[in-house]
Amino acid sequence: MRLGLISDTHIERACEALPAQIREVFAGVDLILHGGDIYVLSALDELETIAPVMAARGNGDIRLPQDARVKDSLVLDLEGLRLGLTHGIDYPEPSWRTLEQAMRYEFGGKVDIIVLGDTHVAMIEVCRGVVLVNPGSPTLPGQIRRIGSVGLLEISPSGKVEAQIIELDTGDVSLNLTHYFHKPAGTPDSPPPTT
């Protein structure tokens, strides 16, 4: 399954519309996940012309009307892995709450992948076996009005996860990660044996 990841679009505050390059980067995705701070539902409507959309409500979405596509946070079971989508999570871990505690609070338990936003800074990391992906912001990266980034996430039935951050102005991959979950040796896409 191939997912388009986007967050912190801030439409009408940061700019009038989503950058046109998003359509090209997200061509062929099965689902788009929005990490919140949407501001207007027309942003989700526009994304939905590319693929189905699910979104987390951001801290700036207090005036966003109720919509079936938007939840405070959500958990999806995809290709045998649990993916949690939320606007923000305490990471790096503060002294008062571990990642495991944050997952219980946000998602009701452990997830394998967390897609988040809030910081406007793109990130892909693995923390204690959990893949964390923040696609940054396509309109306000680092809180600066310019074209920013989105993410792509591919999850295979074999447990292989590939995440990329795509810079919209150049089309370049600025961050990428391949991670394997629970894959028996010798299955397709399994990591090579170590010697």
PyMOL commands that set and color helices and strands:
alter all, ss='L'
color gray80, all
select helices_A, chain A and resi 21-25+41-48+99-107+141-143
alter helices_A, ss='H'
color red, helices_A
select strands_A, chain A and resi 2-6+31-34+53-56+70-71+73-78+81-86+113-115+123-127+130-134+149-155+160-167+173-180
alter strands_A, ss='S'
color yellow, strands_A
deselect
rebuild
show_as cartoon
